[in-house]
Amino acid sequence: WRSPDAGVVKITTDGALNLVEGRGGAGGVARSSTAFLGAWSKPYLGVSTDPLIIEAFSLREGVRFATLRGFLHVIIEVDCLELVTLWRTRHNSRSIVAPILNVTETWLAETPSFLVTSLLADCPGNALI
């Protein structure tokens, strides 16, 4: 993990699945270049066993966290390269997560600087609990 530039908030999000119960949850941490700014968790994101859907909901909740706190310059790190690619192409996407990403985008009207990046190469199959 690298700290963001001054004036930028970096939010790291992650989703997790409970395959036995068939549901997912998510959490995230926000930091500036000098301080811890808060954390959030949402233990129940609905019924799904698809890691990509849970990661998309995790991104959505990270955006909600940022907008509710008035962060203006935000980087959100996820551990799913596929989600980052879908975010960048969301206007032309027919992916199952496109509606989640489109709603997420509407919350960014007041955020002048927003970037989604990936920590890993692909959606983790080992992020199951």
N, C-alpha and C positions, 0 to 999 in steps of 0.2 A: 504494500500500500504506500502511495506517495501522497503527501499533503497537497492540497490545492494551492493555487496562487492566492496572494492576499486579495480579499474582497470576494472570493469564491467559496461557496459551500459545496462540499463533496458528501453525497449521501450514498452509502453502500447498502444495497438491498439484497435479500435472499429469500427464496421460497423453499418450502419443504413439504413433502407428502407423507401422509400416513396411509399406506396402501391397505392396511387391515380395515380401517374405518372408511377408506375411500374419500378422504378430504385433505385439503391443504391449508397451510398457514404461511405467514411471512413476517419478516422483521427488517429493521434497518437502523443504521447509525449515521448521524450527521456530524461533520467536523469542518471547522475552518482551518486556515493555515496555522492557527495558534491555539485552538480550543475545541473541546467536545461541546457540541451544541444540543444534543439530545438523541433519544432513541425512541423507537416505536415497535410495537409488535401487534400482529393481528392473528391470533391463533386459529381462527376459522375463516377461510375465504370461500367457502362453498364446497360443494361436492364435485370433485374432479380427481382423476388419477393421471392427468396429462401434465408433465413437468413444465411444458411451454406455457400452458394456460396459467399455472400457478406463478411462474416467473413474470408473466405479463401483469397479473394482479399485484404482485410484489412491486413492480415498477410503478403501477398506478398509485399504490399506497405511498410510495416514496415521493411521488409528485404531489399527492395530497398533503403530505407532511410539509413539504417545502412551501407550497402555496399558502397553507394556513398560517405559517410562521412569517410569511412575507419575504422569504429569501429571493433575491433578485438575480443572482448569478449562480447557477446550479450545475453541477456535474453529478449524474447518477451513474454509479457503477453496478453492473449486474454480472452474474457469472454465466451468461448464456449469449454466445455470439449470434446465434440464430435470432434471438429477440432483438439485439442491436440492429441486425440487418433488416428485420421486419419493421422496426421503428423508422429507419431511414427511408424505407420504401412504402410506408403505410398508406400513402395516397393511391397507390397502384396495387395494393395487396388484396388477395382473396383468402388470406390465411384465416384460420379460426380465431386468432387473437386480434384481427384487424379492428373489430368493434371496440374491444378494450382499449387499444391504442388510440383510436379516434376520440373516444371519450376523454382519455388521459390528456390528449392534446388540447382539448377545450379548456382545461384548467390552467393552461400555461399563458393565457392572454396577458397577464400582468407580469410575466417573467421575461425580461429582455434577453437573457442569455441562458440557454439550456442545452445540455449535451448528454447523450447516453453513450456510455462506453462499456466494454466487456473486460472482465478479469481473466476469463478462461476461453478455451477454444470452442466449446459447444455446450448445449444444455446438459447438465450433469445427470447421468443416470445414477450416480452414487449419492445424490442429495436426498435420498429417501430415508424416512425415519419410521 
